[in-house]
């Protein structure tokens, strides 16, 4: 009788311990791997403050989670431990002011986010504190209103233009091709067919295949057929400062029957 009672109590104790272990592992625990990260977990998802570390042991990032979704303040650090970035998340998307810093602590960039997309003016700074660039965004896309300044505060000029040259080989192979490039040539460029919306890029533009800073639009033209159309082209050129310079060019295709 006493032996049976002893085993019953032992089994009950083991059951309670197991239940506690399961509860802790599934509801709220803190783990670390070789000092590289430290997580809070709720129901198998990151919850609360999560920290990651550089190989040298210095803090790399701090992010707040609510059941696996980024929520609230987040920060990122250089390997030296200096603050690199601070921003805010709402329901997993960037929201409000985000600030980026040079490693010496001076402000590099300020960007406002709305539902995960940059919105309004993004400002960059030189290490001497003077404004380096201003880029205006609409619905996450850059507009034509981009300005860059040198370290003395002087406005930088961008003498870049879109060029479009036709190649007419209709009589030979029924092809009419528009050769698109920039002058002077730029390798970091993306071309689109279409028009800007309120001075900004948008999702409705047709992205053209770009290679070596150049793109093409080809027409298959049957013999005896002619047509006329306007072809609006938009180019996004990345400047030396790393900002998007938006250019426009309209070209009139006028093909006479061959």
C-alpha positions in Angstrom: 0.0 0.0 0.0 2.8 2.4 0.9 4.8 1.4 -2.2 1.8 2.1 -4.4 1.3 5.5 -2.8 5.0 6.3 -3.2 5.0 5.6 -7.0 1.7 7.5 -7.4 3.3 10.6 -5.8 6.5 10.1 -7.9 4.5 10.0 -11.1 2.5 13.0 -10.1 5.7 14.9 -9.4 7.2 14.0 -12.7 4.1 15.0 -14.5 4.1 18.4 -12.8 7.8 19.0 -13.6 7.2 18.0 -17.3 4.3 20.3 -17.6 6.4 23.2 -16.2 9.2 22.5 -18.6 6.8 22.4 -21.6 5.1 25.6 -20.4 8.4 27.5 -20.1 9.7 26.3 -23.5 6.5 27.2 -25.3 5.4 30.4 -23.5 8.3 32.4 -22.2 12.0 31.5 -22.3 15.3 33.2 -22.9 18.0 31.5 -25.0 21.5 32.3 -26.2 23.9 30.6 -28.7 27.6 31.3 -28.3 26.8 34.8 -27.1 25.6 35.7 -30.6 22.0 36.2 -29.9 19.5 36.3 -27.0 15.8 35.8 -27.6 12.5 35.9 -25.7 10.1 33.3 -27.1 6.3 33.1 -26.8 4.4 30.2 -28.3 7.4 29.4 -30.4 7.8 32.9 -31.8 10.1 35.8 -30.9 8.6 38.0 -28.2 9.9 40.9 -26.3 13.4 42.3 -26.7 15.8 40.3 -29.0 19.5 41.0 -29.0 22.2 39.9 -31.5 25.9 40.3 -31.1 29.0 40.8 -33.3 31.7 38.1 -33.2 33.8 40.4 -30.9 30.9 40.3 -28.3 29.7 43.8 -28.9 26.0 44.4 -29.4 24.9 44.2 -33.0 21.1 44.8 -32.9 18.1 45.2 -30.6 14.6 44.5 -31.9 11.3 44.3 -30.1 8.9 41.6 -31.1 5.3 40.8 -30.3 4.6 37.1 -31.2 7.1 37.1 -34.1 6.2 40.5 -35.4 8.5 43.5 -35.1 6.9 46.1 -32.9 8.3 49.3 -31.4 11.9 50.5 -31.2 14.8 48.8 -33.0 18.4 49.7 -33.2 21.6 48.6 -35.0 25.2 48.9 -34.0 28.6 49.0 -35.7 31.1 46.3 -34.7 32.8 48.9 -32.5 29.6 49.1 -30.5 28.6 52.6 -31.7 25.0 53.2 -32.7 24.4 52.9 -36.5 20.6 53.1 -36.8 17.5 53.6 -34.8 13.9 53.3 -36.0 10.4 52.2 -35.1 8.1 49.4 -36.2 4.3 49.1 -36.2 2.9 45.7 -37.0 6.2 44.6 -38.7 6.5 47.7 -40.9 8.8 50.7 -40.5 7.0 53.7 -39.2 7.8 57.3 -38.4 11.4 58.7 -38.2 14.4 56.5 -38.8 17.9 57.9 -38.1 21.2 56.6 -39.3 24.6 57.6 -37.9 28.3 57.7 -38.9 30.5 55.6 -36.7 31.7 58.7 -34.9 28.2 59.4 -33.8 27.4 62.2 -36.2 24.0 62.1 -38.0 24.1 60.7 -41.5 20.5 60.3 -42.6 16.9 60.9 -41.5 14.0 59.2 -43.2 10.3 59.2 -42.5 8.4 55.9 -43.1 4.7 55.3 -43.4 3.5 51.7 -43.4 7.0 50.4 -44.3 7.6 52.9 -47.2 9.6 56.1 -47.2 7.4 59.1 -47.4 8.2 62.8 -47.6 11.7 64.2 -47.4 14.8 62.1 -46.7 17.8 64.1 -45.6 21.4 63.1 -45.6 24.3 65.0 -44.0 28.0 65.4 -44.5 30.3 64.6 -41.6 30.7 68.4 -41.0 26.9 68.6 -40.4 25.9 70.3 -43.6 23.1 68.9 -45.7 24.4 66.4 -48.3 21.2 65.5 -50.1 17.4 65.8 -50.0 15.2 63.3 -51.7 11.4 63.5 -51.7 9.4 60.2 -51.7 5.8 59.5 -52.5 4.3 56.2 -51.6 7.7 54.7 -51.3 9.0 56.0 -54.7 11.5 58.8 -55.3 10.4 62.0 -57.1 12.2 64.3 -59.4 12.7 66.7 -56.4 16.2 65.5 -55.5 19.0 67.9 -54.5 22.6 67.2 -53.6 25.1 69.5 -52.0 28.9 69.5 -51.6 30.6 69.8 -48.2 30.5 73.6 -48.5 26.7 73.7 -49.0 26.9 74.4 -52.8 24.3 72.7 -55.0 25.7 69.9 -57.1 24.8 69.9 -60.8 23.9 66.7 -62.7 24.6 67.1 -66.3 23.1 63.8 -67.3 20.4 63.3 -70.0 18.5 60.3 -71.6 19.3 59.7 -75.2 17.1 57.7 -77.6 18.3 56.6 -81.0 16.3 54.6 -83.6 17.7 51.7 -85.5 15.5 51.0 -88.6 16.0 47.6 -90.2 12.4 47.0 -91.3 13.3 46.3 -94.9 16.0 43.8 -93.8 14.3 41.9 -91.0 11.1 43.8 -90.0 12.7 45.4 -86.9 12.6 48.9 -85.6 14.5 49.4 -82.4 14.9 52.3 -80.0 18.4 52.4 -78.4 18.1 54.0 -74.9 21.1 55.3 -72.9 22.4 58.2 -70.9 24.8 60.9 -71.8 27.4 60.8 -70.4 27.1 57.0 -69.9 26.0 55.8 -66.5 26.1 52.1 -65.4 23.9 52.4 -62.3 20.6 53.2 -64.1 17.2 51.7 -64.5 14.8 52.5 -67.4 11.0 52.5 -67.4 8.4 53.0 -70.2 5.6 55.3 -69.1 5.1 58.7 -67.4 5.7 59.8 -63.9 2.8 60.3 -61.6 2.9 63.6 -59.7 6.6 63.7 -60.4 7.3 60.3 -58.9 8.0 56.8 -60.0 5.1 54.4 -59.5 4.2 50.7 -59.8 2.4 51.2 -63.1 5.6 51.9 -65.0 7.0 49.2 -67.2 10.5 48.3 -66.2 12.8 47.8 -69.2 15.6 45.2 -69.3 18.8 47.1 -68.7 22.3 45.9 -69.4 25.5 47.9 -69.2 23.5 51.1 -68.6 21.5 50.7 -71.8 18.1 49.4 -72.8 16.0 48.8 -75.9 12.4 48.8 -77.1 11.9 46.7 -80.2 9.0 46.8 -82.7 8.1 44.0 -85.2 6.8 45.9 -88.2 5.2 44.2 -91.2 5.9 45.4 -94.7 3.6 48.1 -95.8 2.6 49.0 -92.3 3.3 52.4 -90.7 2.3 54.0 -87.4 3.1 57.0 -85.1 3.2 56.9 -81.3 4.7 58.8 -78.4 7.1 56.8 -76.2 7.7 58.3 -72.7 10.9 57.0 -71.0 11.9 57.5 -67.4 15.4 56.8 -66.1 16.5 56.4 -62.5 20.2 57.1 -62.3 22.1 56.4 -59.0 24.4 59.3 -58.3 27.9 59.3 -56.8 26.3 60.0 -53.4 24.0 57.0 -53.9 20.8 58.9 -54.5 18.1 58.4 -57.2 18.2 61.0 -60.0 15.0 60.8 -62.0 15.1 61.8 -65.7 12.4 62.0 -68.4 12.5 61.8 -72.1 9.7 61.6 -74.7 10.3 60.2 -78.1 8.0 60.2 -81.1 8.1 57.0 -83.2 7.1 57.8 -86.7 7.3 54.9 -89.1 6.3 55.2 -92.7 5.1 52.2 -94.7 8.2 50.4 -96.1 
